[in-house]
């Protein structure tokens, strides 16, 4: 080859057209066209759902459905996507931890923790009864109960913001319960992972669960007694902004790796890292610096969820999916409203807060995937769970309208449920009556014209 040496990583001699050859090699190895299509479709779907007053993450799920095997088949699940999606889960937990405010949680922690305990317990009761009727093994009933118990934080916060309730007492209670649910996710995940294929919780798994809950409780107590943690070398980081993203990511993944090694789950470490950093003097810098990286990995996570949704499965089980969607949303809302009212919240606060938390949660996806990995649920059950979770977010505009109207109605007092439904949907009922009347009049006029024409003949 006239003394030409192969370039490391390319495996061939560049030759006279080296740059073009390298470009073709990159195109082959990284499939730049595929990456361009995926990112563009994800962007368009995210923007479209944002215009429809939905969280952008719903758009990323839709993009995964469109691009995946159930859509145009341009992208298929792979080990690389799974690995990036797992990093996305860790970054989502890290972000949730950073967003949690101990000070905001302190004001409602008793009600919030009690509400979450009741929500998990009642959800397990519902899925346990369903399991008895349908013949489920008990690990499946438990996993489905955990999936049902958690609410969608992003959807709930957006609904509160759209209703102008985020800074009110209703918003304070709702956000407090959502924070408590995020704190409860790690123990729920540990329980799910520890069940195996029906083997039950061993003493070692129970010890890990107790250790994780003790560590989490101790961390909350420690942070609540201090104004802000001081980040070591904070002044140096402020002068060298370019290293902040790497430092934050290193802290997140180091904590995740450490807790994973000692058996407390990598998810716990990522959440704890975000929780500590979020209650430190470096919170604002870390959030701003890591946001682009977090966004990319979280997009991959929700894209991977869309790739798992099989449209042929949804179509063949459409009746079951819609029935389950309505049943889960209604039951969750009833559990939330009843729990908050029993804990002392007045109806005018409990009702909108409970309805707003009616959608299933982001971490419900993770629990369903964990249930599948240990054999507690099968592929069809996981497919059904993922579909219902995603649709519960898409269903949120209808739930938002209902929540707004029920909120106004609750302030004036609610009589019977029948009367409440008539009041809430009186606009739709009136429109149906008007449209129906117009259609009947048009049909009558058409029939009359036809009869006259026939009579003339």
C-alpha positions in Angstrom: 0.0 0.0 0.0 3.1 2.3 -0.6 3.9 2.6 3.1 0.4 3.7 4.0 -0.7 2.7 7.4 -4.3 1.9 8.5 -5.8 4.6 10.7 -6.7 3.2 14.2 -10.5 2.8 14.5 -11.0 2.8 10.7 -9.1 -0.4 9.8 -8.0 0.8 6.3 -5.8 3.2 4.6 -7.3 6.7 4.0 -5.8 7.0 0.5 -6.3 10.1 -1.6 -9.9 10.5 -0.5 -9.3 10.1 3.2 -12.0 12.5 4.6 -14.7 11.0 2.4 -13.7 7.5 3.4 -13.8 8.4 7.1 -17.2 10.0 6.6 -18.5 6.8 5.0 -17.1 4.8 7.8 -18.8 6.9 10.4 -22.0 6.7 8.4 -21.7 2.9 8.5 -20.8 2.5 12.1 -23.1 5.1 13.7 -25.9 5.1 11.1 -26.0 8.9 11.1 -29.1 8.9 8.9 -31.0 6.8 11.5 -29.9 9.1 14.3 -31.0 12.1 12.3 -34.4 10.6 11.7 -34.9 9.5 15.3 -33.9 12.9 16.8 -36.0 14.8 14.2 -39.1 12.7 14.8 -38.7 12.9 18.6 -38.4 16.7 18.3 -41.5 17.1 16.1 -43.5 14.8 18.4 -42.3 16.6 21.5 -43.2 20.0 20.0 -46.6 18.7 18.8 -47.6 17.3 22.2 -46.4 20.5 23.9 -48.7 22.6 21.7 -51.5 20.3 22.8 -50.7 21.2 26.4 -49.2 17.7 27.1 -45.7 17.0 28.6 -43.1 16.6 25.9 -42.2 13.2 27.3 -45.6 11.9 25.9 -44.4 13.1 22.5 -41.2 11.0 22.9 -43.2 7.9 23.6 -45.3 8.6 20.5 -42.1 9.0 18.5 -41.0 5.6 19.7 -44.3 4.1 18.7 -44.1 5.7 15.2 -40.5 4.6 14.6 -40.6 1.2 16.3 -41.7 -2.2 15.2 -45.4 -1.3 15.8 -45.1 1.7 13.4 -42.8 2.2 10.4 -40.2 -0.3 11.7 -37.3 2.1 11.3 -35.9 1.4 14.7 -35.9 -1.8 16.7 -35.0 -2.3 20.4 -31.3 -3.2 20.8 -28.7 -3.6 23.5 -27.3 -0.1 22.9 -30.8 1.5 23.2 -31.4 -0.6 26.4 -28.1 0.5 27.9 -28.8 4.2 27.1 -32.4 3.8 28.5 -31.0 2.4 31.8 -28.7 5.5 32.0 -31.8 7.6 31.3 -33.6 6.0 34.3 -30.7 6.8 36.5 -30.6 10.4 35.2 -34.4 10.7 35.7 -34.0 9.6 39.3 -31.0 12.0 39.7 -33.2 14.9 38.3 -36.2 14.0 40.5 -33.9 14.0 43.5 -32.5 17.4 42.6 -36.0 18.8 42.2 -37.2 17.7 45.6 -37.3 20.3 48.3 -37.0 19.1 51.9 -38.3 22.5 53.1 -41.5 22.2 51.0 -42.0 18.6 52.1 -41.6 19.4 55.8 -44.9 21.3 55.8 -47.0 18.4 54.6 -44.9 15.3 55.4 -47.3 13.7 57.8 -50.3 13.9 55.4 -48.1 13.0 52.4 -46.5 9.9 53.9 -49.8 8.7 55.3 -51.4 9.2 51.9 -48.7 7.2 50.1 -49.0 4.3 52.6 -52.8 4.3 52.1 -52.4 4.6 48.3 -50.0 1.7 48.1 -52.1 -0.4 50.5 -55.4 0.2 48.7 -53.8 -0.4 45.3 -52.5 -3.7 46.5 -55.9 -4.5 47.8 -57.5 -3.8 44.4 -54.9 -5.8 42.4 -55.0 -8.6 45.0 -58.8 -8.9 44.6 -58.3 -8.8 40.8 -55.7 -11.5 41.1 -58.0 -13.8 43.1 -60.7 -13.4 40.4 -58.3 -13.8 37.5 -56.1 -16.4 39.0 -52.9 -14.3 39.1 -49.9 -15.5 41.1 -49.3 -13.2 44.1 -46.0 -11.6 42.7 -48.0 -10.4 39.7 -50.7 -8.9 41.9 -48.0 -7.1 43.9 -46.2 -5.7 40.9 -49.4 -4.5 39.4 -50.4 -2.9 42.7 -47.1 -1.0 42.8 -47.5 0.1 39.2 -51.0 1.4 40.0 -50.0 3.2 43.2 -47.6 5.8 41.6 -48.9 8.9 39.9 -47.4 10.9 37.0 -45.4 13.7 38.5 -44.9 15.6 35.2 -48.6 15.3 34.2 -49.8 16.4 37.6 -47.5 19.4 37.9 -48.6 20.5 34.4 -52.2 20.2 35.3 -51.7 22.2 38.5 -49.9 24.9 36.6 -52.6 25.0 33.9 -55.3 25.3 36.5 -53.4 28.0 38.4 -53.3 25.8 41.5 -49.5 25.1 41.8 -48.9 27.7 44.5 -52.2 27.1 46.4 -53.0 24.7 49.3 -54.3 22.2 46.7 -50.9 22.4 44.9 -49.0 22.2 48.2 -50.7 19.0 49.2 -50.5 17.4 45.7 -46.8 18.2 45.4 -46.1 16.8 48.9 -47.8 13.5 48.0 -45.9 13.3 44.7 -42.6 13.9 46.6 -43.5 11.1 49.1 -44.3 8.8 46.1 -40.9 9.5 44.6 -39.3 8.7 48.0 -41.4 5.4 48.1 -40.3 4.3 44.6 -36.9 3.0 45.7 -38.3 0.7 48.4 -41.0 -0.5 46.0 -38.3 -1.3 43.4 -36.2 -3.2 45.9 -39.2 -5.2 46.9 -40.0 -6.0 43.3 -36.4 -7.0 42.5 -36.3 -9.1 45.6 -39.4 -11.2 44.9 -37.8 -13.2 42.0 -40.1 -15.6 40.2 -42.4 -16.1 43.2 -39.6 -17.0 45.6 -40.7 -14.4 48.1 -38.6 -11.9 50.1 -35.6 -13.5 51.7 -34.0 -12.2 54.9 -31.2 -10.6 53.0 -33.6 -8.7 50.7 -35.6 -7.6 53.7 -32.4 -6.4 55.4 -31.5 -4.4 52.3 -35.0 -2.9 52.2 -34.8 -1.9 55.9 -31.3 -0.4 55.3 -32.5 1.6 52.2 -35.5 3.0 54.1 -33.3 3.8 57.1 -30.7 5.5 54.9 -33.4 7.5 53.1 -35.1 8.5 56.3 -31.8 9.5 57.8 -30.9 11.5 54.7 -34.2 13.4 54.9 -33.8 14.1 58.6 -30.2 15.2 58.1 -31.1 17.6 55.3 -34.1 19.0 57.1 -31.9 20.2 60.0 -29.6 22.2 57.7 -30.2 25.2 55.5 -28.0 24.1 52.6 -25.2 21.6 52.2 -21.9 23.1 51.2 -20.4 21.6 48.1 -16.6 21.0 48.5 -14.5 23.3 46.3 -17.7 25.1 45.4 -15.9 28.4 44.6 -13.5 26.5 42.2 -16.5 24.9 40.4 -18.1 28.4 40.0 -15.0 29.7 38.3 -14.7 26.6 36.0 -18.2 26.0 34.7 -17.1 23.6 32.0 -16.4 20.8 34.5 -19.7 21.1 36.4 -21.6 18.7 34.1 -18.9 16.1 34.3 -18.6 16.5 38.1 -22.4 16.1 38.6 -22.5 13.0 36.3 -19.6 11.5 38.0 -21.2 12.0 41.4 -24.5 10.5 40.1 -22.9 7.4 38.6 -20.4 6.9 41.4 -23.2 6.9 44.0 -25.3 4.6 41.7 -22.4 2.2 41.3 -21.6 2.2 45.0 -25.1 1.4 46.2 -25.4 -1.2 43.4 -22.2 -3.0 44.7 -23.5 -3.1 48.2 -26.9 -4.4 47.0 -29.1 -1.4 47.6 -29.9 -0.8 43.9 -28.2 1.6 41.6 -31.5 3.5 41.4 -31.2 4.3 45.2 -27.7 5.8 44.7 -28.7 8.0 41.7 -31.8 9.3 43.6 -29.7 9.9 46.8 -27.0 11.8 44.8 -29.6 14.1 43.3 -31.4 14.6 46.6 -28.1 15.7 48.3 -27.0 17.9 45.4 -30.5 19.4 45.2 -30.4 20.5 48.8 -26.9 22.0 48.5 -25.6 25.4 47.5 -24.6 24.0 44.1 -28.2 23.0 43.1 -28.8 25.8 40.6 -25.5 25.4 38.8 -25.8 21.6 38.6 -29.4 21.8 37.3 -28.4 24.3 34.6 -25.2 22.5 33.6 -26.5 18.9 33.4 -29.9 19.7 31.9 -28.8 19.1 28.2 -27.3 15.7 29.1 -30.3 14.7 31.2 -32.7 15.7 28.5 -31.0 13.5 25.9 -30.8 10.4 28.1 -34.4 10.9 29.3 -35.6 11.2 25.7 -33.9 7.9 24.9 -35.6 6.3 28.0 -39.1 7.4 26.8 -38.3 6.6 23.2 -37.4 3.0 24.3 -40.8 2.8 26.1 -42.5 3.8 22.8 -40.5 1.1 21.0 -42.0 -1.5 23.4 -45.6 -0.6 22.5 -47.0 -3.0 19.9 -49.8 -1.4 18.0 -51.1 -4.8 16.8 -51.4 -5.9 20.4 -53.2 -2.7 21.3 -55.6 -3.1 18.4 -56.3 -6.7 19.1 -57.0 -5.9 22.8 -58.5 -2.5 22.3 -61.6 -3.1 24.4 -59.5 -4.5 27.3 -57.1 -1.6 27.1 -59.8 1.1 27.1 -61.7 -0.6 29.9 -58.6 -1.0 32.0 -57.6 2.6 31.3 -60.9 3.9 32.6 -61.0 1.5 35.5 -57.5 2.3 36.7 -57.9 6.1 36.3 -61.3 6.1 38.1 -60.0 3.8 40.9 -56.8 5.8 41.4 -58.8 9.0 41.6 -61.3 7.5 44.1 -58.4 6.2 46.2 -56.6 9.5 46.2 -59.7 11.6 47.0 -60.9 9.2 49.7 -57.4 9.0 51.3 -56.8 12.7 51.4 -60.3 13.4 52.8 -59.8 10.7 55.5 -56.5 12.4 56.5 -58.3 15.7 57.2 -58.2 17.5 53.9 -61.5 19.2 53.0 -63.4 18.0 49.9 -62.6 21.2 48.0 -58.9 20.3 48.3 -59.1 16.5 48.3 -61.2 16.3 45.2 -59.1 18.2 42.7 -55.8 16.9 44.2 -57.0 13.3 43.9 -58.3 13.7 40.3 -55.1 15.4 39.2 -53.0 12.4 40.5 -55.2 10.0 38.5 -52.6 9.3 35.8 -50.0 6.5 36.3 -46.4 7.4 37.0 -43.1 7.7 35.1 -41.6 5.1 37.5 -44.5 2.7 36.9 -42.7 1.9 33.6 -39.6 1.0 35.6 -41.6 -1.2 38.0 -43.3 -3.0 35.1 -39.9 -3.7 33.5 -38.5 -4.9 36.8 -41.5 -7.2 37.2 -40.9 -8.6 33.7 -37.2 -9.2 34.4 -37.8 -11.3 37.5 -40.6 -13.3 35.9 -43.4 -11.8 38.1 -45.3 -10.7 35.0 -45.2 -12.1 31.4 -44.7 -10.1 28.2 -48.4 -9.6 27.6 -49.0 -8.2 31.1 -46.0 -5.9 30.7 -47.3 -4.8 27.3 -50.7 -4.1 28.7 -49.2 -2.1 31.6 -46.9 0.0 29.4 -49.8 0.7 27.0 -52.2 1.8 29.8 -49.5 4.0 31.5 -48.8 5.8 28.2 -52.5 6.2 27.4 -53.2 7.5 30.9 -51.0 10.4 30.0 -52.6 10.9 26.6 -56.0 10.7 28.4 -54.9 13.6 30.7 -56.5 16.5 28.7 -60.0 14.9 29.3 -59.1 14.4 32.9 -57.8 18.0 33.1 -61.1 19.3 31.8 -63.0 17.2 34.3 -60.7 18.2 37.1 -61.2 21.9 36.4 -65.0 21.6 36.3 -65.2 19.3 39.3 -63.0 21.8 41.2 -65.4 24.6 40.5 -68.3 22.4 41.4 -66.7 21.2 44.6 -66.3 24.8 45.8 -70.0 25.2 45.5 -70.8 21.9 47.1 -71.5 18.5 45.5 -74.8 16.8 45.9 -75.4 13.5 44.1 -72.9 12.0 41.7 -75.5 12.1 39.0 -76.1 15.7 39.5 -72.4 16.4 39.6 -71.9 14.7 36.2 -74.8 16.6 34.7 -73.2 19.9 36.0 -69.7 19.0 34.8 -70.7 17.9 31.3 -73.7 20.2 30.8 -71.9 22.0 28.0 -71.3 18.7 26.1 -74.8 17.5 26.9 -76.2 20.8 25.5 -74.0 20.5 22.4 -75.1 16.9 21.8 -78.7 17.9 22.2 -78.2 20.8 19.7 -76.4 18.7 17.2 -78.8 15.8 17.6 -81.8 18.1 17.2 -80.2 19.7 14.1 -79.5 16.2 12.6 -83.1 15.1 13.3 -84.5 18.3 11.7 -82.2 17.8 8.7 -83.2 14.2 8.4 -86.9 15.1 8.6 -86.6 17.8 6.0 -84.7 15.4 3.7 -87.4 12.7 4.1 -90.1 15.3 3.4 -88.4 16.4 0.3 -88.0 12.8 -0.9 -91.7 12.0 -0.3 -92.8 15.1 -2.2 -90.6 14.2 -5.1 -92.0 10.6 -5.1 -95.5 12.0 -4.9 -95.0 14.2 -7.9 -93.9 11.2 -9.9 
